[in-house]
Amino acid sequence: MEGEMKALICTQCGAPINRERMICEYCGTKYEQKHEKIVKIEAFQTRPVVIEGVVSHDKYLADAIDPADMSRMICSQIASRISDELTKYIDYRIQEDPYTRNIITKGRVRILPPDYRF
């Protein structure tokens, strides 16, 4: 099709390149456009941050309560610990909606799936 834009893909990690900023928002590799070609000008090897939640329970407690209740309790505590750690990595953006005059706050965290391998 005429006028259709071709997707810009990062040669470092395979994610889309932000056309306005000419940067891969996933790995941080910077690009510039020269004579209709996209040229990589700076690459980064980013490492993922591993966040985990650890819970320890007395064996007698585990034997004394229903396994489903124990599982829910453990999952809730682990989720709480991970949530506390995630707040260190949230990218916040605040803007005002001029029509409703509401203040909109967005929080974003980038996550790699557990099976992702560099």
N, CA, C and O atoms as a GROMACS GRO file, in nm:
protein
  472
    1MET      N    1   0.082  -0.119   0.000
    1MET     CA    2   0.000   0.000   0.000
    1MET      C    3   0.086   0.125   0.000
    1MET      O    4   0.191   0.130   0.064
    2GLU      N    5   0.042   0.222  -0.072
    2GLU     CA    6   0.116   0.346  -0.079
    2GLU      C    7   0.097   0.427   0.048
    2GLU      O    8  -0.015   0.436   0.099
    3GLY      N    9   0.203   0.485   0.101
    3GLY     CA   10   0.196   0.569   0.219
    3GLY      C   11   0.199   0.492   0.351
    3GLY      O   12   0.199   0.552   0.458
    4GLU      N   13   0.202   0.360   0.343
    4GLU     CA   14   0.205   0.279   0.466
    4GLU      C   15   0.346   0.280   0.525
    4GLU      O   16   0.444   0.260   0.453
    5MET      N   17   0.356   0.304   0.655
    5MET     CA   18   0.485   0.310   0.722
    5MET      C   19   0.533   0.170   0.758
    5MET      O   20   0.456   0.087   0.805
    6LYS      N   21   0.660   0.146   0.736
    6LYS     CA   22   0.720   0.019   0.775
    6LYS      C   23   0.761   0.028   0.922
    6LYS      O   24   0.816   0.128   0.966
    7ALA      N   25   0.734  -0.079   0.996
    7ALA     CA   26   0.768  -0.081   1.138
    7ALA      C   27   0.920  -0.075   1.155
    7ALA      O   28   0.994  -0.140   1.081
    8LEU      N   29   0.965   0.004   1.253
    8LEU     CA   30   1.107   0.009   1.285
    8LEU      C   31   1.131  -0.088   1.400
    8LEU      O   32   1.071  -0.075   1.506
    9ILE      N   33   1.218  -0.184   1.377
    9ILE     CA   34   1.245  -0.289   1.476
    9ILE      C   35   1.390  -0.276   1.524
    9ILE      O   36   1.482  -0.259   1.444
   10CYS      N   37   1.408  -0.284   1.655
   10CYS     CA   38   1.540  -0.275   1.716
   10CYS      C   39   1.625  -0.395   1.677
   10CYS      O   40   1.581  -0.509   1.690
   11THR      N   41   1.744  -0.370   1.629
   11THR     CA   42   1.835  -0.479   1.593
   11THR      C   43   1.900  -0.542   1.716
   11THR      O   44   1.959  -0.650   1.707
   12GLN      N   45   1.890  -0.475   1.829
   12GLN     CA   46   1.948  -0.525   1.954
   12GLN      C   47   1.857  -0.628   2.021
   12GLN      O   48   1.903  -0.734   2.064
   13CYS      N   49   1.726  -0.597   2.029
   13CYS     CA   50   1.636  -0.686   2.106
   13CYS      C   51   1.510  -0.728   2.031
   13CYS      O   52   1.439  -0.816   2.078
   14GLY      N   53   1.481  -0.666   1.916
   14GLY     CA   54   1.364  -0.704   1.839
   14GLY      C   55   1.236  -0.629   1.872
   14GLY      O   56   1.132  -0.656   1.812
   15ALA      N   57   1.242  -0.535   1.965
   15ALA     CA   58   1.123  -0.457   2.003
   15ALA      C   59   1.105  -0.340   1.906
   15ALA      O   60   1.199  -0.306   1.833
   16PRO      N   61   0.987  -0.278   1.903
   16PRO     CA   62   0.966  -0.163   1.816
   16PRO      C   63   1.047  -0.041   1.861
   16PRO      O   64   1.071  -0.021   1.980
   17ILE      N   65   1.090   0.039   1.765
   17ILE     CA   66   1.162   0.162   1.792
   17ILE      C   67   1.061   0.277   1.794
   17ILE      O   68   0.978   0.287   1.704
   18ASN      N   69   1.068   0.363   1.895
   18ASN     CA   70   0.983   0.481   1.903
   18ASN      C   71   1.027   0.578   1.794
   18ASN      O   72   1.139   0.629   1.797
   19ARG      N   73   0.939   0.604   1.697
   19ARG     CA   74   0.974   0.689   1.582
   19ARG      C   75   1.003   0.834   1.620
   19ARG      O   76   1.089   0.898   1.559
   20GLU      N   77   0.935   0.885   1.720
   20GLU     CA   78   0.956   1.023   1.761
   20GLU      C   79   1.091   1.042   1.828
   20GLU      O   80   1.163   1.137   1.799
   21ARG      N   81   1.125   0.951   1.919
   21ARG     CA   82   1.248   0.964   1.996
   21ARG      C   83   1.365   0.886   1.934
   21ARG      O   84   1.480   0.906   1.974
   22MET      N   85   1.336   0.800   1.839
   22MET     CA   86   1.437   0.715   1.773
   22MET      C   87   1.516   0.636   1.877
   22MET      O   88   1.639   0.631   1.874
   23ILE      N   89   1.442   0.574   1.969
   23ILE     CA   90   1.503   0.493   2.073
   23ILE      C   91   1.416   0.370   2.094
   23ILE      O   92   1.293   0.377   2.086
   24CYS      N   93   1.480   0.258   2.123
   24CYS     CA   94   1.406   0.138   2.160
   24CYS      C   95   1.368   0.155   2.306
   24CYS      O   96   1.454   0.163   2.394
   25GLU      N   97   1.240   0.159   2.332
   25GLU     CA   98   1.194   0.181   2.468
   25GLU      C   99   1.206   0.056   2.554
   25GLU      O  100   1.179   0.060   2.674
   26TYR      N  101   1.246  -0.054   2.493
   26TYR     CA  102   1.264  -0.177   2.570
   26TYR      C  103   1.407  -0.190   2.621
   26TYR      O  104   1.429  -0.212   2.740
   27CYS      N  105   1.505  -0.177   2.531
   27CYS     CA  106   1.644  -0.198   2.573
   27CYS      C  107   1.726  -0.070   2.578
   27CYS      O  108   1.839  -0.073   2.628
   28GLY      N  109   1.673   0.042   2.526
   28GLY     CA  110   1.745   0.169   2.535
   28GLY      C  111   1.839   0.198   2.419
   28GLY      O  112   1.907   0.301   2.421
   29THR      N  113   1.845   0.112   2.319
   29THR     CA  114   1.933   0.136   2.204
   29THR      C  115   1.884   0.259   2.128
   29THR      O  116   1.765   0.272   2.100
   30LYS      N  117   1.978   0.348   2.096
   30LYS     CA  118   1.945   0.472   2.025
   30LYS      C  119   1.976   0.458   1.877
   30LYS      O  120   2.074   0.394   1.839
   31TYR      N  121   1.892   0.520   1.795
   31TYR     CA  122   1.906   0.516   1.650
   31TYR      C  123   1.895   0.657   1.595
   31TYR      O  124   1.847   0.748   1.662
   32GLU      N  125   1.941   0.674   1.472
   32GLU     CA  126   1.914   0.798   1.399
   32GLU      C  127   1.889   0.762   1.254
   32GLU      O  128   1.933   0.657   1.206
   33GLN      N  129   1.819   0.849   1.184
   33GLN     CA  130   1.786   0.825   1.046
   33GLN      C  131   1.878   0.908   0.958
   33GLN      O  132   1.884   1.030   0.970
   34LYS      N  133   1.951   0.839   0.869
   34LYS     CA  134   2.042   0.905   0.776
   34LYS      C  135   2.014   0.855   0.635
   34LYS      O  136   2.024   0.736   0.608
   35HIS      N  137   1.979   0.945   0.547
   35HIS     CA  138   1.959   0.912   0.406
   35HIS      C  139   1.867   0.792   0.390
   35HIS      O  140   1.902   0.695   0.322
   36GLU      N  141   1.749   0.798   0.452
   36GLU     CA  142   1.648   0.693   0.440
   36GLU      C  143   1.688   0.560   0.506
   36GLU      O  144   1.617   0.461   0.489
   37LYS      N  145   1.799   0.556   0.579
   37LYS     CA  146   1.840   0.435   0.650
   37LYS      C  147   1.839   0.463   0.799
   37LYS      O  148   1.866   0.574   0.844
   38ILE      N  149   1.808   0.359   0.876
   38ILE     CA  150   1.812   0.368   1.021
   38ILE      C  151   1.947   0.314   1.066
   38ILE      O  152   1.984   0.202   1.032
   39VAL      N  153   2.020   0.395   1.144
   39VAL     CA  154   2.155   0.360   1.188
   39VAL      C  155   2.158   0.354   1.340
   39VAL      O  156   2.114   0.447   1.408
   40LYS      N  157   2.210   0.244   1.394
   40LYS     CA  158   2.225   0.231   1.539
   40LYS      C  159   2.341   0.318   1.582
   40LYS      O  160   2.450   0.310   1.524
   41ILE      N  161   2.320   0.402   1.685
   41ILE     CA  162   2.429   0.489   1.730
   41ILE      C  163   2.476   0.457   1.872
   41ILE      O  164   2.587   0.494   1.909
   42GLU      N  165   2.394   0.390   1.950
   42GLU     CA  166   2.434   0.356   2.086
   42GLU      C  167   2.352   0.238   2.132
   42GLU      O  168   2.229   0.240   2.124
   43ALA      N  169   2.419   0.133   2.180
   43ALA     CA  170   2.348   0.013   2.225
   43ALA      C  171   2.381  -0.014   2.371
   43ALA      O  172   2.490   0.016   2.419
   44PHE      N  173   2.285  -0.071   2.440
   44PHE     CA  174   2.302  -0.107   2.580
   44PHE      C  175   2.269  -0.254   2.598
   44PHE      O  176   2.181  -0.307   2.531
   45GLN      N  177   2.339  -0.317   2.685
   45GLN     CA  178   2.302  -0.453   2.725
   45GLN      C  179   2.238  -0.441   2.862
   45GLN      O  180   2.306  -0.439   2.965
   46THR      N  181   2.108  -0.432   2.862
   46THR     CA  182   2.038  -0.417   2.988
   46THR      C  183   2.018  -0.553   3.054
   46THR      O  184   2.000  -0.654   2.986
   47ARG      N  185   2.021  -0.553   3.182
   47ARG     CA  186   1.999  -0.675   3.259
   47ARG      C  187   1.866  -0.663   3.332
   47ARG      O  188   1.832  -0.557   3.384
   48PRO      N  189   1.792  -0.772   3.336
   48PRO     CA  190   1.666  -0.765   3.410
   48PRO      C  191   1.691  -0.759   3.561
   48PRO      O  192   1.793  -0.805   3.611
   49VAL      N  193   1.598  -0.701   3.629
   49VAL     CA  194   1.600  -0.699   3.775
   49VAL      C  195   1.509  -0.813   3.820
   49VAL      O  196   1.394  -0.821   3.777
   50VAL      N  197   1.559  -0.897   3.905
   50VAL     CA  198   1.478  -1.008   3.956
   50VAL      C  199   1.423  -0.968   4.093
   50VAL      O  200   1.498  -0.934   4.184
   51ILE      N  201   1.293  -0.973   4.103
   51ILE     CA  202   1.225  -0.940   4.229
   51ILE      C  203   1.155  -1.066   4.277
   51ILE      O  204   1.083  -1.131   4.201
   52GLU      N  205   1.177  -1.100   4.401
   52GLU     CA  206   1.109  -1.218   4.453
   52GLU      C  207   1.054  -1.190   4.592
   52GLU      O  208   1.103  -1.104   4.664
   53GLY      N  209   0.954  -1.266   4.626
   53GLY     CA  210   0.896  -1.260   4.760
   53GLY      C  211   0.920  -1.393   4.827
   53GLY      O  212   0.897  -1.498   4.768
   54VAL      N  213   0.965  -1.389   4.948
   54VAL     CA  214   0.994  -1.512   5.022
   54VAL      C  215   0.909  -1.514   5.148
   54VAL      O  216   0.898  -1.414   5.219
   55VAL      N  217   0.848  -1.630   5.174
   55VAL     CA  218   0.763  -1.648   5.291
   55VAL      C  219   0.808  -1.775   5.363
   55VAL      O  220   0.834  -1.877   5.299
   56SER      N  221   0.818  -1.767   5.493
   56SER     CA  222   0.855  -1.884   5.575
   56SER      C  223   0.744  -1.908   5.677
   56SER      O  224   0.700  -1.816   5.745
   57HIS      N  225   0.700  -2.035   5.687
   57HIS     CA  226   0.593  -2.071   5.781
   57HIS      C  227   0.634  -2.192   5.863
   57HIS      O  228   0.707  -2.280   5.817
   58ASP      N  229   0.587  -2.193   5.982
   58ASP     CA  230   0.608  -2.306   6.072
   58ASP      C  231   0.538  -2.429   6.015
   58ASP      O  232   0.424  -2.419   5.969
   59LYS      N  233   0.603  -2.543   6.018
   59LYS     CA  234   0.545  -2.668   5.966
   59LYS      C  235   0.416  -2.703   6.039
   59LYS      O  236   0.323  -2.755   5.978
   60TYR      N  237   0.409  -2.674   6.168
   60TYR     CA  238   0.288  -2.706   6.244
   60TYR      C  239   0.168  -2.626   6.195
   60TYR      O  240   0.056  -2.675   6.195
   61LEU      N  241   0.192  -2.502   6.153
   61LEU     CA  242   0.084  -2.421   6.097
   61LEU      C  243   0.034  -2.484   5.968
   61LEU      O  244  -0.087  -2.496   5.946
   62ALA      N  245   0.127  -2.526   5.883
   62ALA     CA  246   0.090  -2.587   5.756
   62ALA      C  247   0.010  -2.716   5.777
   62ALA      O  248  -0.081  -2.746   5.700
   63ASP      N  249   0.042  -2.791   5.882
   63ASP     CA  250  -0.030  -2.914   5.911
   63ASP      C  251  -0.166  -2.886   5.974
   63ASP      O  252  -0.257  -2.969   5.965
   64ALA      N  253  -0.181  -2.770   6.038
   64ALA     CA  254  -0.302  -2.741   6.115
   64ALA      C  255  -0.414  -2.678   6.033
   64ALA      O  256  -0.531  -2.687   6.072
   65ILE      N  257  -0.382  -2.614   5.920
   65ILE     CA  258  -0.488  -2.546   5.845
   65ILE      C  259  -0.509  -2.613   5.710
   65ILE      O  260  -0.426  -2.689   5.662
   66ASP      N  261  -0.623  -2.583   5.650
   66ASP     CA  262  -0.661  -2.637   5.521
   66ASP      C  263  -0.556  -2.599   5.415
   66ASP      O  264  -0.513  -2.484   5.410
   67PRO      N  265  -0.514  -2.695   5.331
   67PRO     CA  266  -0.412  -2.664   5.228
   67PRO      C  267  -0.451  -2.549   5.135
   67PRO      O  268  -0.365  -2.471   5.095
   68ALA      N  269  -0.578  -2.538   5.101
   68ALA     CA  270  -0.621  -2.428   5.014
   68ALA      C  271  -0.606  -2.293   5.085
   68ALA      O  272  -0.564  -2.195   5.023
   69ASP      N  273  -0.638  -2.289   5.214
   69ASP     CA  274  -0.621  -2.167   5.292
   69ASP      C  275  -0.473  -2.132   5.304
   69ASP      O  276  -0.435  -2.015   5.293
   70MET      N  277  -0.391  -2.234   5.326
   70MET     CA  278  -0.245  -2.213   5.336
   70MET      C  279  -0.191  -2.156   5.205
   70MET      O  280  -0.109  -2.064   5.205
   71SER      N  281  -0.235  -2.212   5.094
   71SER     CA  282  -0.190  -2.166   4.963
   71SER      C  283  -0.231  -2.021   4.939
   71SER      O  284  -0.149  -1.941   4.892
   72ARG      N  285  -0.355  -1.985   4.970
   72ARG     CA  286  -0.401  -1.847   4.954
   72ARG      C  287  -0.320  -1.751   5.041
   72ARG      O  288  -0.284  -1.642   4.998
   73MET      N  289  -0.291  -1.793   5.164
   73MET     CA  290  -0.216  -1.709   5.256
   73MET      C  291  -0.073  -1.686   5.204
   73MET      O  292  -0.023  -1.573   5.206
   74ILE      N  293  -0.009  -1.791   5.157
   74ILE     CA  294   0.127  -1.780   5.105
   74ILE      C  295   0.128  -1.692   4.980
   74ILE      O  296   0.213  -1.603   4.968
   75CYS      N  297   0.036  -1.716   4.887
   75CYS     CA  298   0.031  -1.636   4.764
   75CYS      C  299   0.009  -1.489   4.795
   75CYS      O  300   0.071  -1.402   4.733
   76SER      N  301  -0.078  -1.460   4.890
   76SER     CA  302  -0.106  -1.321   4.928
   76SER      C  303   0.018  -1.254   4.987
   76SER      O  304   0.048  -1.139   4.954
   77GLN      N  305   0.089  -1.325   5.073
   77GLN     CA  306   0.209  -1.267   5.135
   77GLN      C  307   0.320  -1.246   5.033
   77GLN      O  308   0.390  -1.145   5.037
   78ILE      N  309   0.337  -1.342   4.942
   78ILE     CA  310   0.440  -1.326   4.839
   78ILE      C  311   0.404  -1.208   4.748
   78ILE      O  312   0.491  -1.127   4.715
   79ALA      N  313   0.278  -1.199   4.707
   79ALA     CA  314   0.235  -1.089   4.621
   79ALA      C  315   0.258  -0.954   4.689
   79ALA      O  316   0.299  -0.858   4.623
   80SER      N  317   0.233  -0.946   4.817
   80SER     CA  318   0.254  -0.822   4.892
   80SER      C  319   0.403  -0.784   4.893
   80SER      O  320   0.437  -0.668   4.874
   81ARG      N  321   0.489  -0.879   4.916
   81ARG     CA  322   0.633  -0.852   4.918
   81ARG      C  323   0.685  -0.809   4.780
   81ARG      O  324   0.766  -0.716   4.770
   82ILE      N  325   0.638  -0.876   4.675
   82ILE     CA  326   0.678  -0.839   4.540
   82ILE      C  327   0.626  -0.700   4.505
   82ILE      O  328   0.697  -0.620   4.445
   83SER      N  329   0.504  -0.671   4.543
   83SER     CA  330   0.445  -0.539   4.518
   83SER      C  331   0.528  -0.429   4.583
   83SER      O  332   0.553  -0.325   4.522
   84ASP      N  333   0.571  -0.452   4.706
   84ASP     CA  334   0.654  -0.353   4.775
   84ASP      C  335   0.782  -0.325   4.698
   84ASP      O  336   0.826  -0.210   4.688
   85GLU      N  337   0.844  -0.430   4.643
   85GLU     CA  338   0.968  -0.414   4.566
   85GLU      C  339   0.944  -0.348   4.431
   85GLU      O  340   1.027  -0.270   4.384
   86LEU      N  341   0.831  -0.378   4.367
   86LEU     CA  342   0.801  -0.322   4.236
   86LEU      C  343   0.788  -0.170   4.238
   86LEU      O  344   0.818  -0.104   4.138
   87THR      N  345   0.744  -0.114   4.349
   87THR     CA  346   0.724   0.031   4.355
   87THR      C  347   0.853   0.108   4.328
   87THR      O  348   0.847   0.224   4.288
   88LYS      N  349   0.967   0.046   4.349
   88LYS     CA  350   1.096   0.112   4.322
   88LYS      C  351   1.119   0.132   4.172
   88LYS      O  352   1.201   0.215   4.133
   89TYR      N  353   1.047   0.056   4.088
   89TYR     CA  354   1.074   0.056   3.944
   89TYR      C  355   0.959   0.114   3.862
   89TYR      O  356   0.961   0.104   3.739
   90ILE      N  357   0.860   0.173   3.926
   90ILE     CA  358   0.746   0.228   3.853
   90ILE      C  359   0.784   0.362   3.790
   90ILE      O  360   0.841   0.450   3.855
   91ASP      N  361   0.752   0.376   3.662
   91ASP     CA  362   0.770   0.500   3.588
   91ASP      C  363   0.634   0.572   3.592
   91ASP      O  364   0.538   0.525   3.531
   92TYR      N  365   0.626   0.685   3.663
   92TYR     CA  366   0.500   0.758   3.680
   92TYR      C  367   0.490   0.871   3.580
   92TYR      O  368   0.588   0.939   3.551
   93ARG      N  369   0.369   0.890   3.528
   93ARG     CA  370   0.341   1.002   3.439
   93ARG      C  371   0.210   1.065   3.482
   93ARG      O  372   0.110   0.996   3.505
   94ILE      N  373   0.210   1.196   3.494
   94ILE     CA  374   0.092   1.269   3.538
   94ILE      C  375   0.053   1.369   3.430
   94ILE      O  376   0.137   1.440   3.376
   95GLN      N  377  -0.076   1.372   3.399
   95GLN     CA  378  -0.125   1.469   3.300
   95GLN      C  379  -0.266   1.513   3.338
   95GLN      O  380  -0.336   1.446   3.415
   96GLU      N  381  -0.307   1.626   3.283
   96GLU     CA  382  -0.442   1.676   3.308
   96GLU      C  383  -0.525   1.659   3.183
   96GLU      O  384  -0.481   1.691   3.073
   97ASP      N  385  -0.646   1.607   3.199
   97ASP     CA  386  -0.741   1.597   3.089
   97ASP      C  387  -0.811   1.732   3.078
   97ASP      O  388  -0.886   1.769   3.168
   98PRO      N  389  -0.788   1.807   2.969
   98PRO     CA  390  -0.844   1.942   2.960
   98PRO      C  391  -0.997   1.946   2.949
   98PRO      O  392  -1.058   2.048   2.978
   99TYR      N  393  -1.058   1.835   2.908
   99TYR     CA  394  -1.203   1.833   2.894
   99TYR      C  395  -1.272   1.806   3.026
   99TYR      O  396  -1.371   1.872   3.060
  100THR      N  397  -1.221   1.709   3.102
  100THR     CA  398  -1.284   1.675   3.230
  100THR      C  399  -1.218   1.744   3.347
  100THR      O  400  -1.273   1.746   3.457
  101ARG      N  401  -1.100   1.801   3.324
  101ARG     CA  402  -1.018   1.865   3.427
  101ARG      C  403  -0.975   1.765   3.535
  101ARG      O  404  -0.944   1.803   3.648
  102ASN      N  405  -0.973   1.638   3.498
  102ASN     CA  406  -0.923   1.536   3.589
  102ASN      C  407  -0.771   1.527   3.576
  102ASN      O  408  -0.715   1.548   3.468
  103ILE      N  409  -0.706   1.495   3.687
  103ILE     CA  410  -0.563   1.467   3.686
  103ILE      C  411  -0.548   1.316   3.669
  103ILE      O  412  -0.602   1.239   3.748
  104ILE      N  413  -0.476   1.276   3.567
  104ILE     CA  414  -0.459   1.134   3.536
  104ILE      C  415  -0.316   1.094   3.570
  104ILE      O  416  -0.221   1.154   3.520
  105THR      N  417  -0.302   0.994   3.654
  105THR     CA  418  -0.170   0.943   3.691
  105THR      C  419  -0.157   0.801   3.639
  105THR      O  420  -0.242   0.716   3.666
  106LYS      N  421  -0.051   0.776   3.564
  106LYS     CA  422  -0.024   0.643   3.510
  106LYS      C  423   0.104   0.590   3.571
  106LYS      O  424   0.200   0.664   3.590
  107GLY      N  425   0.104   0.463   3.602
  107GLY     CA  426   0.224   0.396   3.649
  107GLY      C  427   0.254   0.281   3.556
  107GLY      O  428   0.164   0.207   3.516
  108ARG      N  429   0.383   0.266   3.520
  108ARG     CA  430   0.419   0.161   3.425
  108ARG      C  431   0.545   0.090   3.474
  108ARG      O  432   0.640   0.153   3.519
  109VAL      N  433   0.543  -0.042   3.463
  109VAL     CA  434   0.659  -0.124   3.496
  109VAL      C  435   0.683  -0.216   3.377
  109VAL      O  436   0.588  -0.274   3.324
  110ARG      N  437   0.806  -0.230   3.335
  110ARG     CA  438   0.840  -0.322   3.225
  110ARG      C  439   0.881  -0.455   3.286
  110ARG      O  440   0.961  -0.461   3.380
  111ILE      N  441   0.825  -0.561   3.233
  111ILE     CA  442   0.847  -0.694   3.289
  111ILE      C  443   0.886  -0.790   3.177
  111ILE      O  444   0.828  -0.787   3.068
  112LEU      N  445   0.982  -0.875   3.205
  112LEU     CA  446   1.018  -0.982   3.113
  112LEU      C  447   0.947  -1.109   3.157
  112LEU      O  448   0.938  -1.136   3.276
  113PRO      N  449   0.896  -1.188   3.062
  113PRO     CA  450   0.836  -1.315   3.103
  113PRO      C  451   0.942  -1.408   3.162
  113PRO      O  452   1.059  -1.398   3.125
  114PRO      N  453   0.903  -1.498   3.253
  114PRO     CA  454   1.001  -1.585   3.320
  114PRO      C  455   1.083  -1.671   3.226
  114PRO      O  456   1.196  -1.707   3.258
  115ASP      N  457   1.029  -1.704   3.108
  115ASP     CA  458   1.104  -1.789   3.015
  115ASP      C  459   1.188  -1.712   2.915
  115ASP      O  460   1.250  -1.772   2.828
  116TYR      N  461   1.192  -1.578   2.927
  116TYR     CA  462   1.273  -1.496   2.836
  116TYR      C  463   1.420  -1.519   2.865
  116TYR      O  464   1.462  -1.516   2.981
  117ARG      N  465   1.499  -1.540   2.762
  117ARG     CA  466   1.643  -1.562   2.776
  117ARG      C  467   1.719  -1.464   2.687
  117ARG      O  468   1.683  -1.443   2.571
  118PHE      N  469   1.823  -1.403   2.742
  118PHE     CA  470   1.906  -1.311   2.665
  118PHE      C  471   2.000  -1.391   2.577
  118PHE      O  472   2.080  -1.333   2.503
   0.00000   0.00000   0.00000
